[in-house]
Amino acid sequence: MTMPKRKLGANGPEVGAIGLGCMSFGGIFGAANDDTSLETLASARAAGIDFWDVANIYGMGHCETIIGRYLSGAPDDMVIATKASIVNGPPRHFRNDEDHLRSELDASLKRLGRDKVELFYIHRREADRPVEEVAETLAKFIAEGLIDGYGLSEVAPSTIRRAHAVHPVTAVQNEYSLWSRQPELGVLQTCEELGITFVPFSPLARGMFGSNPPAPAEMDDTDFRRVNPRFTEPNYSANLAQINILRAYANTNGWTLPELAMAWILHKSPTSLPIPGTRTTAHLNEWANAANIVLSPDHITEIERILPVGWAHGDRYGDMQMAGVERYC
């Protein structure tokens, strides 16, 4: 089936209603194979998934390099988003100043083999720097033709409004799924009001809404989920038991669980453009058709009966992982 389209920002291009998160090509969820990653990119393109999201720190530039390799051998009609501002340190910190963002964007463009990207995010907000200054910097990049639009990640509604007043924001990226629903407390509404695309990352709950959920004991030592509160006991077992009820409901309706979880997000807001991540074509095929699923009011009622707001056991991040995330409620 044909992938439905959604608009990226008020004045941006139309792209497939489901995008692709490319972080896992850098090995953060376990070893990744470059040839397999390239095959997955080709499969995404064939499925109509033409909006790809990456960042300078994913694999310390390796994920961008993989995308650049793919684009060098294919017509470049992809819509690419990348990010900068996280400095791993030590200590880990954030920079939104023009010099840093410009140098990181330049390096990203070189790795991607491009003269510009369609979307460039500040990956985390630098708390002591006025976001108005950051918006002015990003507007300058737009004027110079380096980017078509800019975005914000893991921010509060007040930050979105302040930046948008200086120069229109194209997209806002926050975690959002059936187990992380904080954006419903202001971010979704703000994006809809201002004509900003909302980009949910981790829409499949870091694999928990996959057809085969990850087992913490089998995760690589470098997998950051090993210390994530929702993946440690007793939270993991409690979460898995609840999710398996939704899995059975999805299967009863002829869907995979990832299809249902993605369809729910697309149903919740017309501004949403989720970016599930995967390392393989097989996993991509589990949810690539989700945008063609039509959920009835009865479906939504049952989904939210099984997984009501606030059902998840454990916080979505540990204390160290929360650094740089704006809390507003």
N, C-alpha and C positions, 0 to 999 in steps of 0.2 A: 504494500500500500504506500501511497505518497505521504511524505512527512508534511503535516500542516505547518504553516508559517506563522511567526510572530515578529513584531517589530522590535528592533533593538534601539530603545530610546525614542523620543518624540520625532526626531528627524533622521534616524539612522536607517540602515538597510533592513529588509525582511530576511529572517534566517529561520532555519528549522526550529520548531517549538521545543525541541530538546537539543541541548548542546553537549559538549564532551569536556569533562574535567581531565586534565592531562598530568596531574601530580603523580599518579602511580607509575608513570613511565620512568621516574627517577628512583624507584625502589623503596619508597617510604613505607609501603605495605608489604614488603618482601621483594626478593630479587626479581628484576625485570630484564627481559631479553629484547635487545634493540630490534631484531628482525620481527619478533612478535609484535612489538609496539608499532612498527611501520605497517604491518599487516592490519592491525587494529585501526589505525588511522584510515587506511584505504577502505575498510569495511564501514567505518563511520561515514565517510564521504558517500559511499554507495547507498547508504541508508538515508541520505538527505540530512545528515548531521553536519552542518557546515559552519557552526560556531564553536571554536575550540578555545579553551581557557587554560592558560599556563602562568608561570611566574618565574622570575629570575632565580629564586632560591630552590625551585623544585629540582632536586638532583644537582644543586649548585650549577645551574645552567644547562644540565644535560637534557632536560625535557624540551627546552627551547631548541636545542641542537637537533634533537630527533625530529621535531616538527619542521625545522629548516631543511633537513635531509629529505623529508617527504615532499615538501613544497618544491624543492629544486628539480624534482622529476615529474611534477604534475602541474596542470594548469592552476595558477594561484587565484582561485576564486573563493577561498576560504575567508571567513571573518575571524580574526585572531584577537584575543584579549591577553594581555600580560600585565604583570604587577611589579612593583618595587616599593621599598621602604623598610623592609625587615633586614636588620644587620645582625648576623648570628653572633658576632662578638668574638671573645667574651668581653663583657657580658652582652647578652642579647638585648638589642635596643632598636629604636625606630627613628628613621630620618625622612622628613618630608621637605627638606630644603631643596631649592632649585638645583644646586650643584650636584647633589647626590642623585636626585631623580633624573636629571639630564644624563649623567654619566651611566647610570644603570639602564636607562631606556636605550641609549646608544649601544651598549653592550648587547642588550636583548635583540635589537634590530639586526646586529651583525650575526648573532647566532641563528636568528630566524631567516636571514638572507633577504631582508625586506627594507624598503625605504620608510615604511610607516606601519603602524598597527591601527586597527579600527577602534580599539578600546584599550585604555591604559588606566589601571587602578593604583591608588595608594593602598598597599596591602594592609597596613595598619596606620591609624592616625597617631602622629606625634603629639602627645597631649599638650605640651607647652607652646606649640606653634599654632597661631590662629588659623582655622581652616579656611578663612577668607584669603589668607596669603597663599595657601596651597592651591586654592581654586584659581587664583590669578596666575600662578606658575603653570598650571595645567592648561589654562586658556591660552597661554603663550605658546605652548607646544602645539596646540590646535592651529593657531595662526601660522606657525612655522611649517605646518604640513607633516609633522612627525606622528600625530595621532588624529583620529577623526572625532573622538570623544573621550571623556574621562569618567572614572567610576570611583566609588568608595567601598571599603570592605569592613565588615564587623563594626558598624557605626550606629549611633543613636539617631532617632528622627530629628532632634534639634540640630545635629551636625549636618544632616542632609539638607535641611532648610537653609542653614547659613551658607553652605557652599553653593547651593542652587541659586541663591539670590545674587551671587557674584557672576557665575556662569552656569548655564543649565547642566545638570548632572545627567549623564547618559544611563548609568546603571549603578545599582547598589547590590553588593554581594554579601549575604549573611548566611549562616547555617540555618537550614529549614527543612524539616521532615516531620513525619508522624511522631517522632520522639523528641524533636526540638522545635517548639512552636512559638518561641519568643517574638519573632517578627510580627506575629498577629497583634502584638501590643503596641503598634504604632508605625513600624517600618513599612509594612504592606500598605497601610492606609496612606502614608505619606507618599509612597511611590505612585500609587494610583492617582492621588490628587494632583501630583506635579508632572505626570506623564513620564516617569522614570521606570525603566525596566528593572524588575527585581530578579536577581540571579541566585537561586538557592543552591548552595554547595552542600555536599554530603546528603543529597536527597534520599539516598538509600541507607542512611544511618551507618556509614563507614562499613558497609557490607552486611549489616544485620538484617536488612530487608532483601538480601540476595537470595537466590534459590537455594544456595548452600551456605548458611551463615558461617563466619569464621570461628574457629575454636582457639581461644587464647593460648592453650598449651602447644599449639602447632605454629604459632606466630614466630617470625624471626625475632632475634634479640633486638634488632633495630626498629621494629614495628612500634610506633608510638602508642598504639592502642593497648599495648601490654600494661601501661600504667594509667590508662584512661579509666575514670571511675565506673563507667558503664560496662567495661569489659573485665572488671575485677569482681571476684566473689565477695558476698553472695549476689551482687547486683546482676552479674552476667546471666546466671541461671534464671533469676526472676524475670529478666527482660526477655530471654529466649522463650520461656514458657508462654508469655503473653503474646509475643510475636507469632508463635506457632499457631495460635488461635486465628490470627488474621491470615496466616498462610493457608490454613484449611479453608477459610472463607473464600479466598482468592481462587483456589483450585476448584472449589465447588462451582464458581462462576466461569470456569474455563480460562482463567488468567494465571500468570505467574505472580508471585508476591511482588517482585520488583516492578512489573507492569502496573499492578494495582497501586503501589506506593507512589509511583510517578504520576499516574493518572489523577490521583487525589491532589497532588500539588498543582498540576495544571488546571484542575477544576477550581481550586481555591481562589485564584486570582488571574485575570486576563493579562496582567503585566508579568507574570512569572515565566522565566526561561531557565529551567533547572539544568545543572551540569553534572550528571552522574559521572563517576570515574570508573575506569576498568583498564586492565592490562591485556585483555584477550577479546577476540571476536566472539567467542562462545558466550561470555558474560554480556557483551554488548547486545547480542541477539535476544537476550532475556527481557530487555526493556525497550528496545528500539521502536516497537510499535505502540508504546503506551499513549502517544498523543492521539491515536485513533480510537481509543477507548472512551465511550460516553458513559459517565456515571450518573445514575438517577438519584433523586433525593433519597430514596430508600437505601441505595448503596452507601451514600454519604452518612446517613444516620447509623447504619450498621457498622461501618468502618470506625466511626467515632464512638460508638458504644463499646467496641472491642478495645480500642486504644484512645481513651478520652484524654483531654488536655491534661498534661502533668502526670501521665501514667508511668513514665520511665523511672527506673531505679538508678540513682546516681546522677551527678552533674555531667553535663556534656563535655566539660574540660576539667582537668585537675587545676590546682591553684597556679602552677607554673605555666600551664597551657593557656590560662586566661589572660596572660600579660598582653596588653594592647587592645583587648576587646572592650568596647565601650558598654558599660552597664547603665541602664536607664530605667529599670523597673525591678 
